[in-house]
Amino acid sequence: MFSSHFWLFLAVNIGVIGTFAYLLSRRNLLSYFSAGRWWLTWLSIGIITLMDELTSIFYAPSEAFRAIGLNAIAFLVLTSVLIRFLSLRMIEIAEILEVNGVRGGGVYSFSYLVLGPTVSFIAVASIIVDYVLTACLSTVSAVQNGLAFVALPDWLAFVLEAGIVWLIAGLNILGIKENAKFTFGIFIAAAVVLLNLLAAGMLQANTASLQAVGGSFGTMVSTFLSEGIFNGYFYLVVGVSSCILAYSGIESVVQTASLVRSWKEIRKAYTFLALTVGLFTPMLAAVVLSSSLDAGRHETDLIAQFAKHVGGTGFGYIVGGLASVLLMMAVNTAYVASSELMERVAHHYGFTWIVAVNRRQSLYRLHIANALFYTVIIVLTGGSQTILAEMYAIGLLASFTINMGSLLLYRYRKGTKESLEYNTSRLGTLVIFIIMLSCFLYLGYHKPYGTVMWSAVTALFLFVGLRYAERRSPERREVQQTDSPMQMILRLGESETEHVHLFFRRPKEEVSLTPSGTAVFISLYHPRQGIPAKGGEGHYRFAYQGKSLFQAITELLYAVEYELPHKRITVHLGWPTSSWLDRLSVGVMVYGLIHLPRYFPRMDFRLEYRQAPREKDPGRIFER
């Protein structure tokens, strides 16, 4: 007679193999051809991200245990829930980017759209730090897990780590890349092995294991309730900060948005991640950390040692080998993703020399630079998984914080008018932003290695951005086309009539004019939006940058008042039709507009709304 354990393992494997057999029978499972190009499906980008995120199980649980002990069991679950709420905001960001005609680029593209070039370079620095440390940490962990049962001298371990870095760099330089089908094949193998590992661990669980899990949750709740609001919140920040590495890579889905047809595929991919790695990671961590295995003695190879503990030495070798393969794939992902990001930035600012390609269309200069950088970091840290993990978390939290801050600012300015289909609670976004910022500040203070590296790379990118990129920014072309305020003032000054009118129009609003010297139309636009089309001789377009729209209006009115003291001036402003609760910036701006008569007592002001333009009339006016 077979034991109950045998039947359970048989059921698990039949279920897994049956699921994949069904998926493989489906047409267009990973990609499809439409509108003249190939697109990846939500499952494809979901698996690519899952494979990146799944590698964290080989180092994140041990790092969390080292920081907060068995409390890591409860905090890994809490952090998973928090990350799921954060991923909903990532879906919202994907839709916003698509509405604004931006595909891919992730944190960089969104921060550039909302915050401009300077802050976007901080985002680039944070992402680059993430990719660098993904590669370094994955390389070190690949060696530690793959050779978990072999004693290696430090010098040989470093040789193997450097060998992995330069081997993958060489493969990328030769143009040999993994594709979605290869990744899916590895995913099938990983799913079979890791689900068997989870099942074996659950079967090994005993009363002590259940008490450890229950005690972890009990301690978390009781400590939070007994410490008061501020100390309790700080306790949560420490716990989440210690577990955040378990969910690294979650932002990669938005990075791959250019490979899918619409943001709705991004939403499906995030749902897939929530139901797979979002559940699997905390479950496996709970099983491992609550077992009789001493996690403190196996920080660098905890999962491989646990596999040996529950399934024997052979199973330990299988899991260790799988870990090495997955972690090396994560190194390759870091090469590809960082090169694509730098290519986007380089093309944006005209640094074409750094993105030169060889005969195999490989960004060989970037790959060589990355390999050198990775090797230097491994040498400086001595290949320490602990130090690398501390450094990694800083950049990860910085990216999350910039994302949530940018989303809050975008919704403050734009509301939900442009993207009504998918919106999340702004209060929830604010809460997540505060938590991520708190975690970033905590780690920044307590983990000096990560702070120094993140600050150094950020300073480097800001130096390049402020010194060189400002001269090459595509916004300069838009600013160079702007009209001069003096041209408008001269036109009004030459008018024979004493009474002149200034009509403010929205940047995207069409302007159709009848030639007149008594009225001018003004479109204030941000260079990132592009200059509006010229509507006629009386239409003037002025760029504003580094200031608010209200400041741009007042500066222009001060110039007109100073240059035309002999004219009677009427300023026409549009009636705000947007919801002030939806677009908070509208309420703030209108509050400033109603005080304009106090600043310009010699001018007349009209706040108007017109249903439709008229042929011989200035037409529909600027609405804000």
KAQUI-V977904 format. One record per run of one state. SS is the DSSP state (~ for helix, > for strand, _ for the rest). FROM is the first residue (numbers start at 1). TO is the last residue. If there is no record, write none. Layout:
BEGIN
SS&FROM&TO, SS&FROM&TO
END
This chain:
BEGIN
_&1&3, ~&4&24, _&25&30, >&31&34, _&35&36, >&37&40, _&41&41, ~&42&58, _&59&59, ~&60&68, _&69&70, ~&71&99, _&100&105, ~&106&115, _&116&116, ~&117&146, _&147&153, ~&154&173, _&174&179, ~&180&204, _&205&206, ~&207&226, _&227&227, ~&228&247, _&248&251, ~&252&255, _&256&256, ~&257&259, _&260&262, ~&263&275, _&276&276, ~&277&289, _&290&294, ~&295&297, _&298&301, ~&302&349, _&350&351, ~&352&355, _&356&363, ~&364&381, _&382&384, ~&385&414, _&415&425, ~&426&446, _&447&447, ~&448&472, _&473&474, ~&475&480, _&481&484, ~&485&493, _&494&498, >&499&505, _&506&518, >&519&525, _&526&526, ~&527&529, _&530&538, >&539&543, _&544&548, ~&549&563, _&564&567, >&568&574, _&575&583, ~&584&593, _&594&595, ~&596&599, _&600&603, >&604&608, _&609&624
END
